[in-house]
C-alpha cells in the first residue's frame, strides 16, 4: 500500500538564527531544516508519494521546485500544492461554467488561475477601470452580492 507523506514548511521551520531568507522567498529561511530533504528522498525511495503543501498563495507552485530540489528533496511540478493552486483547481472542478475570475491576491494566485484555464481579471485592472468609468465599488459589490445567489 502506498503512503502519502505531506511536508509543510511555513518559514517557522527554519534553523535557529537564520532570519535572512532568500531573494525568492524573503520571509522564509534560505536553508531547510537539516536532514529533511534526504529523509523525504528515503520515503520516496520506499514508495511514499511525497507532496509539499503550503498556505502561501504569493508564489506559483513551480517557484518552489528549485528550492526544494536544492535541499535534496524529491520533487516534481505535480508534487507542490499551494493554497492558490488548490483554490484554482477546486474552482475549475466545482464550477466548470466559470471562465472569468477576479483575482484579488498576489502574482502566484493570478498565475495558478491562468494555468487552470481561467481568464483572469486582476484587482489592479478592475480598480483602474472603476476609476476611469466612475463606478462606485461599494455599490457594485452590493449589487453583485445581491445578484450572486440568483446565478449571476
N, C-alpha and C positions, 0 to 999 in steps of 0.2 A: 504494500500500500504506500503510495506517495504521500509525503508530508509537505506542507507548505510552511515555510519559515518567513515570517514578516519581520522586517527590520525597519525601525523608525529612529532616525537621529535628528532631533529638532534643534540642535545647537546647544542644548543644555548638556548633551552627552559629548563633552569635549574634555580634553586633557586639562588638568588643573594649571592655571596660569596662562593658558592660551586664549587670549581675548582678541587677538588681532584679526582673525578671519582671513578670507581670501578676497581677491578682486571680484570674482564672480559671485561670491556669497559672503558679503562683508559682515553679516551678523552671525555667521556660522564659523566655527573653528576650521582652520585650514588643515589641521591634522586630525585624522579619525581617532577613535578610541583604539589603543594598541591591541592588535590581535583579532579585531572584529572581521576584517577582510579575509584573512586566512581561515578563520573559523567558519565563515559563511561559505567559502570555497570548499571546505571539507564537507559541509552539509550538502552542498550541491553535488559533489562527487559521490555522496552516499545516496543520491536520488531525490533529495528535497528540492522542491521548487522554491527558489528564493525570490521574494518580492520586496521591494523597497517602497515604503509608504511615507507620505509627509502631508501635513495640513498646510504647507506653504504653497499658496497659489500664485506667488510672484514669478516663479520660474517655470519654463517649459520643461516637461519631463526629460527630454533629451539633453538638457543642460546638465543634468546630474550624472550622465554616463561617464565622462572623462574623470570626474572627481571620484566616483565610486571605483572605477577601474584602477585609478591611481593608488587606491588603498588595497589593491589585490582582491577586491570583491568580485564575484561572478555577476555580470550584469549584461543586460540587453535592453533595447528600447521597449519591449513588451513587459519588462520586469520593474518598471518605475511608475508608481501611481501617485500623482499629486492630487490635491483636492480639486484643482482646476480641471485636471484630466477626468477625474471621476465624475465631476459635475457635467462636463461636456458629453461624455459617453452616456451618462444617465439621461440627460435631456434628449439626446438623439434617439435613444431606445424608447423612452417613456412618452415622448411627444413627436412622433415621426412627421407630423404635418407642419411643424415649426421649421421655418427656413431662415428667418432673420431674427437676430437677438441683439439686445443692447447689453454690451459688456461694461459693467462698472467694476473695474478691477485693474490689475497690473497686466503687463505685456504677456505674462505666462498664461493668464486666462484667455486673453484675446487669441493667442496662437493655438491653444488647445481647442477652442471653439471653431476656429477656421479649419483645423485639421480634422475635426469631427464632421465637417461639411456645412457649417453654418455661414451665412452672410453676416458678418459682424459689423455692427454699428458701434463705434467707440463712444464713451461718455463725452470725450472732448469734442467729437464731431457733433453729437447731439446738442451739447451746450452752445457750440458756435452757431448752429442753425437756429436754435431757440432765440439767441440774442439777435441774429440777423432778421428773423421774422417776427420779433416782438411777442414770442409765446411766453405766457406765464407758466413756469414749470410746475408750480403747486396746483394750478387749475388743471393743467394737462394730466398730472399724476392722479388727481382726484377723479377726473373723467375716465381715465384708463382703469383705475381701481374699481370703479362702479361698473364699467362695461366688461371687465375681465371675466367675472363669473358667468357672463352670458355667452362666452365663447369668442370674444374678440381678441 
